[in-house]
Amino acid sequence: MASGEDTNSSAIVDNFTEDYSDWPSLEDWPEYKALAETKLGESNSIRREKLQELRDKLKEKGKTVYLVSGGFRQMIHPIAEYLDIPVPTNVWANNLLYLDDGSMNSEKPFDDEKEFTWRAGGKALAVAHVKKTGNFKSVVMVGDGATDVEARAEGGADIVIGYGGTVRRESVEKSADWFVMDFKELVEAL
């Protein structure tokens, strides 16, 4: 998720999901969206509420919120919609490709020419793009993985906040500018 103060600053938060093992077919999309909403609603309700609180606080402070993920739009869009993050304009993620019969395209499963996040260093490229096109002076990235910390590459995030509430990764904890275990810490700091 990213956020910006007017056009001066932005924050980007990863989607904090770990499992993309249930790939949907095009015809299964409504059921898959319902599954994503159920997973958000049941197993992650406390984290979801804290993430919503963080999002609300960022918006209250005049920040523009983005979601940059190495996951897939088909899974990320319901999360972004639930969090009131504009889709697709404020979401950067990979796009699964389907054949006309609704099956996944096994030769080219995602659209790598149109997305930043399909490749190593992609989150940094996405953040740099958001920063440049949004005319943000500063961008803060919040995430739980190594690719979130990599978003600090030249032209990318100015500050990286590591999040360990889903999975505590020692490399993220050591590399981040600030490391939190709970979104409440971020909300209180704002």
DOKOLRO-823226 format. One record per residue (C-alpha): z, x, y; residue in three letters. Coordinates in steps of 0.1 Angstrom, whole numbers, plus 5000, padded with zeros to 4 digits. Example, Ala and Ser with C-alpha at 12.3 -4.5 7.8 and 13.67 -1.06 7.14 Angstrom:
residues 2
5078|5123|4955|ALA .
5071|5137|4989|SER .
//
This chain:
residues 190
5000|5000|5000|MET .
4992|5014|5034|ALA .
5004|5004|5067|SER .
4995|5012|5103|GLY .
5012|5007|5136|GLU .
4985|4991|5157|ASP .
4958|5017|5152|THR .
4982|5046|5153|ASN .
4996|5049|5118|SER .
4991|5036|5083|SER .
5010|5037|5050|ALA .
4994|5034|5016|ILE .
5013|5023|4985|VAL .
5000|5027|4950|ASP .
5001|4996|4927|ASN .
5029|5009|4905|PHE .
5014|4995|4873|THR .
5012|5015|4842|GLU .
4992|4996|4815|ASP .
4955|4988|4818|TYR .
4950|4984|4780|SER .
4939|4948|4780|ASP .
4905|4950|4795|TRP .
4891|4915|4803|PRO .
4856|4902|4796|SER .
4840|4884|4826|LEU .
4846|4850|4809|GLU .
4883|4859|4803|ASP .
4889|4867|4840|TRP .
4909|4835|4848|PRO .
4932|4840|4819|GLU .
4935|4877|4827|TYR .
4944|4869|4863|LYS .
4970|4845|4850|ALA .
4984|4872|4827|LEU .
4986|4896|4857|ALA .
5004|4870|4877|GLU .
5028|4863|4848|THR .
5035|4900|4844|LYS .
5042|4903|4881|LEU .
5064|4872|4880|GLY .
5085|4879|4849|GLU .
5090|4915|4841|SER .
5088|4929|4876|ASN .
5105|4902|4897|SER .
5131|4924|4913|ILE .
5107|4952|4921|ARG .
5081|4926|4933|ARG .
5107|4911|4957|GLU .
5116|4946|4971|LYS .
5079|4955|4974|LEU .
5073|4922|4993|GLN .
5103|4930|5015|GLU .
5088|4965|5022|LEU .
5054|4949|5030|ARG .
5070|4924|5053|ASP .
5090|4951|5072|LYS .
5058|4972|5076|LEU .
5039|4942|5090|LYS .
5068|4934|5112|GLU .
5066|4970|5126|LYS .
5028|4964|5133|GLY .
5016|4984|5103|LYS .
4983|4977|5085|THR .
4989|4977|5048|VAL .
4964|4990|5022|TYR .
4965|4993|4985|LEU .
4949|5024|4969|VAL .
4948|5025|4931|SER .
4932|5044|4903|GLY .
4933|5011|4884|GLY .
4907|4984|4884|PHE .
4900|4957|4910|ARG .
4901|4931|4883|GLN .
4938|4939|4878|MET .
4946|4951|4913|ILE .
4932|4922|4933|HIS .
4957|4896|4920|PRO .
4985|4920|4929|ILE .
4971|4925|4964|ALA .
4965|4888|4969|GLU .
5001|4881|4958|TYR .
5013|4907|4984|LEU .
4990|4892|5011|ASP .
4970|4924|5014|ILE .
4935|4915|5024|PRO .
4910|4917|4995|VAL .
4887|4935|4993|PRO .
4889|4952|5028|THR .
4923|4967|5024|ASN .
4921|4975|4987|VAL .
4905|5007|4972|TRP .
4903|5006|4934|ALA .
4877|5010|4906|ASN .
4854|4982|4897|ASN .
4847|4973|4860|LEU .
4811|4966|4853|LEU .
4799|4938|4830|TYR .
4766|4930|4814|LEU .
4748|4897|4819|ASP .
4764|4884|4787|ASP .
4799|4890|4801|GLY .
4807|4920|4779|SER .
4818|4953|4794|MET .
4791|4978|4801|ASN .
4801|5006|4776|SER .
4775|5030|4790|GLU .
4788|5027|4826|LYS .
4822|5009|4825|PRO .
4829|5013|4862|PHE .
4810|5016|4894|ASP .
4816|5053|4903|ASP .
4791|5055|4931|GLU .
4809|5029|4953|LYS .
4845|5039|4948|GLU .
4866|5069|4958|PHE .
4893|5066|4932|THR .
4873|5071|4900|TRP .
4874|5109|4904|ARG .
4900|5136|4909|ALA .
4911|5137|4945|GLY .
4898|5102|4950|GLY .
4929|5088|4965|LYS .
4929|5115|4991|ALA .
4893|5106|4999|LEU .
4902|5069|5002|ALA .
4931|5077|5025|VAL .
4910|5099|5046|ALA .
4884|5071|5049|HIS .
4911|5046|5058|VAL .
4925|5070|5084|LYS .
4891|5077|5100|LYS .
4876|5042|5099|THR .
4909|5026|5110|GLY .
4914|5052|5137|ASN .
4949|5059|5125|PHE .
4968|5089|5139|LYS .
4990|5091|5109|SER .
4991|5077|5073|VAL .
5020|5075|5049|VAL .
5013|5073|5012|MET .
5039|5058|4989|VAL .
5033|5062|4952|GLY .
5046|5071|4918|ASP .
5021|5096|4904|GLY .
5005|5130|4909|ALA .
4973|5115|4924|THR .
4995|5098|4951|ASP .
5009|5132|4960|VAL .
4974|5146|4960|GLU .
4965|5121|4987|ALA .
4981|5146|5011|ARG .
4950|5167|5009|ALA .
4933|5178|5042|GLU .
4924|5147|5062|GLY .
4944|5124|5040|GLY .
4980|5113|5041|ALA .
5003|5130|5066|ASP .
5035|5121|5046|ILE .
5039|5113|5009|VAL .
5069|5093|4997|ILE .
5074|5095|4960|GLY .
5087|5064|4942|TYR .
5106|5067|4909|GLY .
5116|5031|4904|GLY .
5090|5025|4877|THR .
5088|5060|4862|VAL .
5106|5090|4875|ARG .
5082|5119|4874|ARG .
5097|5153|4882|GLU .
5065|5167|4896|SER .
5063|5138|4921|VAL .
5099|5142|4930|GLU .
5094|5179|4937|LYS .
5061|5175|4956|SER .
5067|5145|4977|ALA .
5080|5148|5013|ASP .
5107|5122|5004|TRP .
5115|5106|4971|PHE .
5131|5072|4966|VAL .
5142|5053|4935|MET .
5142|5019|4952|ASP .
5121|5002|4979|PHE .
5153|4992|4996|LYS .
5157|5028|5008|GLU .
5123|5026|5026|LEU .
5131|4991|5041|VAL .
5164|5004|5054|GLU .
5148|5035|5069|ALA .
5123|5014|5088|LEU .
//
